[in-house]
């Protein structure tokens, strides 16, 4: 946990809150002044609140691209409900006698609104702002899934590796931020009420929020400096990806004049979108030939022509459809694998996937939600059909909680990545895929083809620098490296640097 992450989180929360205030208050006033628009405005902000946060961020990312802009817009839309509704309620609940008195002294409709009604309603409005900001602190955790950064990136990694210390630290920091902001806003709210809604106090209360946002802006600007002159990657949501991204950074900066920036954490799918989208913000990422084929190109191994490898076919299709290129295979095959706790393997004498057929009806299968989707052939339905397995039941869980769940006995069979160091920690036995259902997932760097030309002056040998890792990392070695990060608690930089020195590249 660093100050940079805390400021990152605060910037997103306050930027979204300022936007929500600027948009939400006028929407509430619109609903109050024009009854015909009331249902439309209030129903609209209600509907926005019903959309799951991750789904909303995913939709915005299609238009706005990866990063903080997507997060800020998402939080802003979520924050409109309490602000717009409280603005409408505060104005509509003012004593009619006060309104008549203002009208009686000759005030225009706009004068009544700005000098009488809005100041009286402001304590209720400010309560809505207070609720929106406190809620935004929690919602901003989802920034980790779309490259927004913040404290969510720490929390996601900690949950996946069951690092209770980091989970409690991240949660504690979020709570402290929420309490401090809530106390400051509570103080302002009490001052407003005691001042009988003096307009000067109303304005000063809003200015405090705007000034707090202004304090975080220089930090955000400093974070974005240099973009366009640096090779951009994103932190991955798994240690394997993070290790390989940091290796690439070390090699490139050691052997060229090019600077590399690794931006905030992002999933593989969103990282690919950031690489090929209209507002592309990524130059290089770790991927796999099987992932490029099935997840990114939406093809299946059956689409690969006879005699052609998945690597060659998916690479050619990637270049043709998205102008991205797989570099050389680095040696590790992080394919899907089926695993069971060692005690279950011993009990039922399980060594290969086919052995499950005789006992599947007694066992529960558990995996991340993605494995149970209908998209692609490397999923639960096609897998069980291919092997003729009928499990007692199946249980989708969040990917970050999968290992914890299998260790607690919530299910006995799961899908894992072959090179994940947590397999060893959870004492899982990987069963042999004896009928070869799962294709290869050879680890390779995936690069935008225009990257070589883009950085020709600073790194004319970029392809050669990255190719030094071709064939250098076997699956067992990658499992060892991820174990050092996920279980032994070593830093990604320490592990990446140690390996590069071990093979003589640093």
C-alpha positions as CSV (number, residue, x, y, z in Angstrom):
1,X,0.0,0.0,0.0
2,X,1.5,3.3,-1.1
3,X,0.4,7.0,-1.0
4,X,0.3,6.9,-4.7
5,X,-2.5,4.3,-4.6
6,X,-4.4,6.3,-2.0
7,X,-4.2,9.5,-4.0
8,X,-5.2,7.5,-7.1
9,X,-8.3,6.3,-5.3
10,X,-9.2,9.8,-3.9
11,X,-8.7,11.4,-7.3
12,X,-11.2,9.1,-9.0
13,X,-13.7,9.4,-6.1
14,X,-13.6,13.2,-6.0
15,X,-13.5,13.7,-9.8
16,X,-16.6,11.6,-10.1
17,X,-18.3,13.3,-7.2
18,X,-17.6,16.8,-8.7
19,X,-19.1,15.7,-12.0
20,X,-22.1,14.1,-10.2
21,X,-22.7,17.4,-8.3
22,X,-22.5,19.5,-11.5
23,X,-24.9,17.2,-13.3
24,X,-27.1,15.8,-10.5
25,X,-28.2,19.0,-8.9
26,X,-29.5,20.5,-12.2
27,X,-31.3,17.2,-12.9
28,X,-33.0,17.4,-9.5
29,X,-33.9,21.1,-10.1
30,X,-35.3,20.1,-13.6
31,X,-37.5,17.4,-12.0
32,X,-38.8,20.0,-9.5
33,X,-39.5,22.8,-11.9
34,X,-41.0,20.8,-14.8
35,X,-43.4,18.0,-13.7
36,X,-43.5,16.6,-17.2
37,X,-39.8,15.7,-17.0
38,X,-40.0,14.4,-13.4
39,X,-40.7,10.7,-14.2
40,X,-38.1,10.6,-16.9
41,X,-35.3,12.1,-14.8
42,X,-36.0,10.2,-11.6
43,X,-36.5,6.9,-13.4
44,X,-33.3,7.4,-15.4
45,X,-31.1,7.8,-12.3
46,X,-32.9,4.8,-10.7
47,X,-32.2,2.6,-13.7
48,X,-28.5,3.6,-13.7
49,X,-28.3,2.4,-10.1
50,X,-29.6,-1.0,-11.0
51,X,-26.8,-1.8,-13.5
52,X,-24.0,-3.9,-11.9
53,X,-20.9,-1.9,-11.4
54,X,-18.6,-4.1,-13.4
55,X,-21.1,-4.3,-16.3
56,X,-21.5,-0.5,-16.3
57,X,-17.7,0.0,-16.4
58,X,-17.4,-2.6,-19.2
59,X,-20.0,-0.7,-21.3
60,X,-18.3,2.6,-20.7
61,X,-14.9,1.2,-21.5
62,X,-16.0,0.3,-25.0
63,X,-16.5,4.0,-25.7
64,X,-14.0,5.7,-23.4
65,X,-11.2,3.1,-23.4
66,X,-9.3,1.7,-20.4
67,X,-8.2,3.8,-17.5
68,X,-9.5,6.4,-15.0
69,X,-11.9,8.1,-17.4
70,X,-14.0,4.9,-17.5
71,X,-14.0,4.6,-13.7
72,X,-14.8,8.3,-13.1
73,X,-17.7,8.2,-15.6
74,X,-19.0,5.0,-14.0
75,X,-18.9,6.3,-10.4
76,X,-20.4,9.6,-11.6
77,X,-23.4,7.8,-13.1
78,X,-23.8,5.7,-9.9
79,X,-23.7,8.9,-7.8
80,X,-26.5,10.7,-9.7
81,X,-29.3,8.9,-7.8
82,X,-28.8,10.3,-4.3
83,X,-27.9,13.8,-5.5
84,X,-30.7,14.2,-8.0
85,X,-33.3,12.6,-5.8
86,X,-32.3,14.6,-2.7
87,X,-32.3,17.8,-4.7
88,X,-35.8,17.1,-5.9
89,X,-37.0,16.1,-2.4
90,X,-35.4,19.0,-0.7
91,X,-37.0,21.5,-3.0
92,X,-40.4,19.9,-3.1
93,X,-40.7,19.6,0.7
94,X,-40.3,23.3,1.4
95,X,-43.2,24.8,3.2
96,X,-45.7,26.3,0.6
97,X,-46.1,29.4,2.8
98,X,-42.5,30.3,2.4
99,X,-42.8,30.0,-1.4
100,X,-45.9,32.2,-1.3
101,X,-44.2,34.8,0.8
102,X,-41.3,35.0,-1.6
103,X,-43.7,35.4,-4.5
104,X,-45.6,38.1,-2.5
105,X,-42.6,40.3,-2.2
106,X,-42.2,40.3,-6.0
107,X,-39.4,37.7,-6.5
108,X,-39.2,36.1,-9.9
109,X,-39.2,32.3,-10.2
110,X,-35.4,32.3,-10.6
111,X,-34.9,34.6,-7.6
112,X,-37.1,32.4,-5.5
113,X,-35.1,29.3,-6.5
114,X,-31.6,30.8,-5.9
115,X,-32.3,33.0,-2.9
116,X,-34.9,31.1,-1.0
117,X,-35.7,27.6,-2.1
118,X,-32.3,26.2,-2.9
119,X,-30.6,27.5,0.3
120,X,-33.5,26.0,2.4
121,X,-33.3,22.7,0.6
122,X,-29.5,22.5,0.6
123,X,-29.1,20.5,3.9
124,X,-31.1,17.7,2.2
125,X,-29.2,18.1,-1.0
126,X,-25.9,18.0,0.9
127,X,-27.0,14.7,2.6
128,X,-27.3,13.2,-0.9
129,X,-23.9,14.4,-1.8
130,X,-22.5,13.0,1.4
131,X,-24.1,9.6,0.6
132,X,-22.8,9.6,-3.0
133,X,-19.2,10.3,-2.0
134,X,-19.1,7.7,0.7
135,X,-20.6,5.1,-1.6
136,X,-18.1,6.1,-4.4
137,X,-15.2,5.1,-2.1
138,X,-16.3,1.5,-2.2
139,X,-17.4,1.5,-5.9
140,X,-13.9,2.8,-6.9
141,X,-12.5,-0.6,-5.9
142,X,-13.7,-2.0,-9.2
143,X,-11.3,0.3,-11.0
144,X,-8.8,-2.5,-10.8
145,X,-10.7,-4.4,-13.5
146,X,-10.5,-1.7,-16.2
147,X,-7.0,-0.2,-15.6
148,X,-8.1,2.5,-13.3
149,X,-5.7,1.7,-10.4
150,X,-6.4,2.6,-6.8
151,X,-6.7,0.5,-3.7
152,X,-8.8,-2.1,-5.5
153,X,-5.7,-3.5,-7.2
154,X,-4.1,-4.3,-3.8
155,X,-7.4,-5.8,-2.5
156,X,-7.8,-8.1,-5.6
157,X,-4.3,-9.5,-5.4
158,X,-4.6,-10.0,-1.6
159,X,-7.9,-11.9,-1.9
160,X,-6.6,-14.2,-4.6
161,X,-3.5,-15.1,-2.5
162,X,-5.4,-15.1,0.8
163,X,-3.1,-12.4,2.2
164,X,-5.2,-11.4,5.2
165,X,-2.8,-8.7,6.3
166,X,-3.1,-6.9,2.9
167,X,-6.8,-7.4,2.9
168,X,-7.2,-5.8,6.3
169,X,-4.8,-3.0,5.4
170,X,-6.7,-2.1,2.2
171,X,-10.0,-2.3,3.9
172,X,-8.8,-0.2,6.8
173,X,-7.5,2.5,4.5
174,X,-10.8,2.6,2.6
175,X,-12.6,2.9,6.0
176,X,-10.3,5.7,7.2
177,X,-10.9,7.6,3.9
178,X,-14.6,7.2,4.2
179,X,-14.7,8.2,7.9
180,X,-12.6,11.3,7.3
181,X,-14.6,12.5,4.3
182,X,-17.9,11.7,6.1
183,X,-16.8,13.7,9.3
184,X,-15.7,16.7,7.2
185,X,-19.0,16.7,5.3
186,X,-21.0,16.1,8.5
187,X,-19.3,19.2,10.0
188,X,-20.2,21.2,6.9
189,X,-23.8,20.0,7.0
190,X,-24.1,21.0,10.7
191,X,-22.8,24.5,9.9
192,X,-25.3,24.9,7.1
193,X,-28.2,23.9,9.3
194,X,-27.1,26.3,12.1
195,X,-26.7,29.1,9.7
196,X,-30.3,28.6,8.6
197,X,-29.1,27.8,5.1
198,X,-27.1,31.0,4.5
199,X,-26.1,31.0,0.8
200,X,-22.5,31.8,1.6
201,X,-22.2,28.7,3.8
202,X,-23.9,26.7,1.0
203,X,-21.4,27.9,-1.6
204,X,-18.4,27.3,0.8
205,X,-19.5,23.7,1.5
206,X,-19.5,22.9,-2.2
207,X,-16.2,24.7,-2.6
208,X,-14.6,22.4,0.0
209,X,-15.4,19.4,-2.2
210,X,-14.1,21.1,-5.3
211,X,-10.9,22.3,-3.6
212,X,-10.3,18.7,-2.3
213,X,-10.6,17.5,-5.8
214,X,-8.2,20.3,-7.0
215,X,-5.6,19.0,-4.5
216,X,-5.5,15.6,-6.2
217,X,-5.4,17.0,-9.8
218,X,-1.6,17.7,-9.9
219,X,-0.9,14.1,-8.8
220,X,-3.1,12.8,-11.6
221,X,-1.4,15.1,-14.2
222,X,2.1,13.9,-13.0
223,X,1.0,10.3,-13.4
224,X,0.0,10.8,-17.0
225,X,3.2,12.7,-18.0
226,X,5.3,11.0,-20.6
227,X,2.6,9.0,-22.3
228,X,3.1,8.8,-26.0
229,X,6.9,8.8,-25.6
230,X,6.9,5.6,-23.6
231,X,6.0,2.0,-24.3
232,X,2.8,1.3,-22.4
233,X,1.8,-2.0,-20.7
234,X,-0.7,-2.7,-17.9
235,X,-0.3,-4.7,-14.7
236,X,-2.0,-8.0,-15.0
237,X,-4.4,-9.5,-12.6
238,X,-2.3,-12.7,-12.2
239,X,1.3,-12.9,-11.0
240,X,2.5,-14.7,-14.1
241,X,1.4,-11.7,-16.3
242,X,2.9,-9.2,-13.9
243,X,6.2,-11.0,-13.7
244,X,6.5,-11.1,-17.5
245,X,5.5,-7.5,-17.9
246,X,8.2,-6.4,-15.4
247,X,10.8,-8.6,-17.2
248,X,10.0,-6.9,-20.5
249,X,10.4,-3.5,-18.8
250,X,13.7,-4.4,-17.3
251,X,15.1,-5.8,-20.6
252,X,13.9,-3.0,-22.8
253,X,15.2,-0.2,-20.5
254,X,18.5,-2.1,-20.0
255,X,19.2,-2.6,-23.7
256,X,17.5,0.4,-25.4
257,X,16.9,4.1,-24.9
258,X,13.1,3.5,-24.6
259,X,11.3,4.0,-21.3
260,X,8.5,1.6,-20.4
261,X,5.5,2.5,-18.3
262,X,3.4,-0.2,-16.6
263,X,0.0,1.3,-15.9
264,X,-2.7,0.1,-13.5
265,X,-3.9,-3.4,-13.2
266,X,-6.2,-4.8,-15.8
267,X,-7.7,-8.2,-16.8
268,X,-6.4,-10.0,-20.0
269,X,-9.7,-9.3,-21.8
270,X,-9.7,-5.6,-21.0
271,X,-6.0,-5.4,-21.7
272,X,-6.6,-6.7,-25.2
273,X,-9.4,-4.2,-25.7
274,X,-7.0,-1.5,-24.6
275,X,-4.5,-2.7,-27.2
276,X,-6.8,-2.9,-30.2
277,X,-9.6,-0.5,-29.5
278,X,-10.4,2.8,-31.1
279,X,-8.6,4.6,-28.3
280,X,-5.7,2.1,-28.0
281,X,-3.6,2.7,-24.9
282,X,-1.4,-0.4,-24.8
283,X,1.6,-1.5,-26.9
284,X,2.6,-4.8,-25.4
285,X,1.2,-7.5,-23.2
286,X,1.7,-11.1,-22.2
287,X,-0.8,-13.4,-23.8
288,X,-1.1,-17.0,-25.0
289,X,-1.7,-18.5,-28.5
290,X,-4.8,-20.4,-27.1
291,X,-6.2,-17.2,-25.5
292,X,-5.7,-15.2,-28.8
293,X,-7.5,-18.0,-30.7
294,X,-10.5,-18.7,-28.3
295,X,-11.0,-15.5,-26.2
296,X,-9.8,-12.7,-28.4
297,X,-10.6,-14.0,-31.9
298,X,-13.6,-16.0,-30.8
299,X,-12.5,-19.1,-32.7
300,X,-12.1,-22.7,-31.6
301,X,-9.3,-25.3,-32.1
302,X,-11.5,-27.0,-34.6
303,X,-11.1,-23.9,-36.8
304,X,-7.4,-24.5,-37.1
305,X,-6.6,-26.1,-40.5
306,X,-5.2,-29.6,-40.3
307,X,-1.4,-29.5,-40.1
308,X,-1.2,-26.0,-38.9
309,X,-0.4,-25.2,-35.2
310,X,-2.7,-23.0,-33.0
311,X,0.3,-20.6,-32.6
312,X,0.7,-20.1,-36.4
313,X,-3.0,-19.9,-37.2
314,X,-3.9,-17.5,-34.3
315,X,-0.9,-15.3,-35.1
316,X,-1.9,-15.0,-38.7
317,X,-5.5,-14.2,-37.8
318,X,-4.5,-11.7,-35.2
319,X,-2.3,-9.8,-37.6
320,X,-5.0,-9.8,-40.2
321,X,-7.9,-8.8,-38.0
322,X,-6.4,-6.7,-35.3
323,X,-2.8,-5.8,-36.5
324,X,-1.3,-7.6,-33.4
325,X,1.5,-10.1,-33.5
326,X,2.6,-12.9,-31.2
327,X,6.3,-12.9,-30.6
328,X,8.2,-16.1,-29.9
329,X,7.1,-18.9,-27.5
330,X,8.8,-18.4,-24.2
331,X,8.5,-22.1,-23.2
332,X,5.7,-22.3,-20.6
333,X,2.3,-23.8,-21.5
334,X,-0.2,-22.2,-19.1
335,X,-3.1,-24.4,-20.4
336,X,-6.2,-25.1,-18.5
337,X,-5.9,-28.2,-16.2
338,X,-8.3,-30.1,-14.0
339,X,-7.1,-30.5,-10.4
340,X,-8.3,-32.1,-7.2
341,X,-7.0,-31.9,-3.6
342,X,-4.3,-34.5,-3.0
343,X,-6.5,-36.3,-0.4
344,X,-9.3,-36.7,-3.0
345,X,-6.9,-38.0,-5.5
346,X,-5.6,-40.5,-3.0
347,X,-9.1,-41.5,-1.9
348,X,-10.4,-42.3,-5.4
349,X,-7.1,-43.1,-7.0
350,X,-7.3,-40.2,-9.5
351,X,-4.4,-39.7,-11.9
352,X,-6.0,-38.6,-15.2
353,X,-9.2,-36.8,-16.1
354,X,-10.9,-40.0,-17.4
355,X,-10.6,-41.5,-13.8
356,X,-13.2,-38.9,-12.7
357,X,-15.9,-40.7,-14.7
358,X,-16.5,-43.4,-12.1
359,X,-16.8,-40.9,-9.2
360,X,-18.0,-37.6,-10.7
361,X,-21.5,-38.2,-9.3
362,X,-20.1,-37.9,-5.8
363,X,-18.1,-34.7,-6.4
364,X,-18.8,-31.0,-6.9
365,X,-17.0,-29.1,-9.6
366,X,-16.1,-25.4,-8.9
367,X,-14.4,-22.8,-10.9
368,X,-14.5,-19.0,-11.8
369,X,-17.7,-17.7,-13.4
370,X,-16.0,-17.4,-16.8
371,X,-15.4,-21.2,-17.1
372,X,-19.2,-21.7,-17.0
373,X,-20.1,-19.3,-19.8
374,X,-21.3,-20.5,-23.2
375,X,-18.6,-18.5,-25.1
376,X,-15.9,-20.7,-26.6
377,X,-15.3,-24.4,-26.5
378,X,-12.9,-24.5,-23.6
379,X,-15.6,-24.3,-21.0
380,X,-17.4,-26.5,-18.5
381,X,-20.2,-27.7,-20.8
382,X,-18.1,-28.9,-23.7
383,X,-15.5,-30.3,-21.3
384,X,-17.9,-32.5,-19.3
385,X,-19.6,-33.6,-22.6
386,X,-16.2,-34.5,-24.1
387,X,-15.2,-36.7,-21.2
388,X,-18.7,-37.9,-20.4
389,X,-18.7,-36.5,-16.8
390,X,-21.8,-35.9,-14.7
391,X,-20.8,-34.2,-11.5
392,X,-23.1,-34.0,-8.5
393,X,-23.3,-30.3,-8.9
394,X,-21.2,-27.3,-10.0
395,X,-20.4,-24.1,-8.3
396,X,-19.3,-20.8,-9.9
397,X,-17.1,-18.6,-7.7
398,X,-15.1,-15.4,-8.1
399,X,-11.7,-16.2,-9.6
400,X,-10.0,-14.5,-6.6
401,X,-11.8,-16.8,-4.1
402,X,-11.4,-20.1,-6.0
403,X,-8.3,-21.5,-4.2
404,X,-9.7,-20.5,-0.8
405,X,-13.0,-22.3,-1.6
406,X,-11.3,-25.6,-2.7
407,X,-9.1,-25.5,0.4
408,X,-12.2,-25.2,2.5
409,X,-13.8,-28.1,0.8
410,X,-16.6,-26.2,-0.9
411,X,-15.9,-28.3,-4.0
412,X,-13.6,-31.2,-4.8
413,X,-12.8,-30.7,-8.5
414,X,-11.6,-27.4,-10.1
415,X,-10.1,-25.9,-13.2
416,X,-6.7,-24.2,-12.8
417,X,-3.9,-22.7,-14.9
418,X,-1.1,-25.2,-15.1
419,X,1.7,-22.8,-14.1
420,X,-0.1,-21.1,-11.2
421,X,2.0,-21.3,-8.0
422,X,-1.1,-21.4,-5.9
423,X,-1.7,-25.0,-7.1
424,X,1.2,-26.1,-4.9
425,X,0.0,-24.0,-1.9
426,X,-3.5,-25.5,-2.1
427,X,-2.0,-29.0,-2.3
428,X,-3.8,-29.7,-5.6
429,X,-3.0,-32.6,-7.9
430,X,-3.2,-31.8,-11.6
431,X,-4.9,-34.7,-13.5
432,X,-3.5,-35.7,-16.9
433,X,-5.6,-34.5,-19.8
434,X,-5.4,-38.0,-21.3
435,X,-7.8,-37.3,-24.2
436,X,-6.2,-33.9,-25.0
437,X,-9.3,-31.8,-24.6
438,X,-7.5,-28.5,-23.7
439,X,-5.3,-26.9,-26.4
440,X,-1.9,-25.4,-25.8
441,X,-1.6,-22.0,-24.2
442,X,2.0,-21.1,-25.0
443,X,3.1,-17.9,-23.3
444,X,4.1,-15.2,-25.8
445,X,4.3,-11.4,-25.8
446,X,1.6,-9.9,-27.9
447,X,2.5,-6.6,-29.5
448,X,0.8,-4.0,-31.7
449,X,2.5,-4.3,-35.1
450,X,3.0,-0.5,-35.3
451,X,4.9,-0.5,-32.1
452,X,8.2,-1.4,-33.8
453,X,7.9,1.6,-36.1
454,X,6.6,3.8,-33.4
455,X,9.7,3.4,-31.3
456,X,12.2,2.9,-34.1
457,X,14.5,5.7,-33.0
458,X,14.7,4.7,-29.3
459,X,14.6,1.0,-29.7
460,X,15.5,-0.2,-33.2
461,X,16.4,-3.6,-31.8
462,X,13.1,-4.0,-29.8
463,X,12.2,-7.4,-31.4
464,X,15.6,-8.8,-30.7
465,X,15.5,-7.7,-27.1
466,X,12.2,-9.4,-26.4
467,X,13.2,-12.5,-28.3
468,X,15.9,-13.2,-25.8
469,X,13.3,-14.9,-23.6
470,X,12.2,-17.3,-26.4
471,X,12.4,-20.9,-25.0
472,X,13.9,-19.7,-21.8
473,X,11.1,-20.3,-19.3
474,X,9.7,-23.9,-18.9
475,X,6.3,-24.5,-17.3
476,X,7.9,-25.8,-14.1
477,X,10.1,-22.7,-13.8
478,X,7.1,-20.4,-14.3
479,X,5.2,-22.2,-11.5
480,X,8.2,-21.7,-9.3
481,X,8.3,-18.0,-10.1
482,X,4.6,-17.4,-9.4
483,X,4.9,-19.4,-6.2
484,X,7.6,-17.0,-5.0
485,X,5.3,-14.1,-5.5
486,X,1.9,-15.5,-4.4
487,X,3.0,-17.8,-1.5
488,X,6.5,-16.6,-0.4
489,X,5.4,-12.9,-0.6
490,X,8.4,-11.8,-2.7
491,X,7.9,-8.7,-4.9
492,X,7.3,-9.0,-8.6
493,X,10.4,-6.9,-9.4
494,X,12.6,-9.1,-7.1
495,X,11.4,-12.3,-8.8
496,X,11.7,-10.9,-12.3
497,X,15.1,-9.4,-11.8
498,X,16.4,-12.6,-10.1
499,X,15.4,-14.8,-13.0
500,X,16.9,-12.4,-15.6
501,X,20.2,-12.5,-13.7
502,X,20.0,-16.2,-13.4
503,X,19.9,-16.7,-17.2
504,X,22.4,-14.0,-17.8
505,X,20.2,-11.3,-19.4
506,X,20.9,-8.7,-16.7
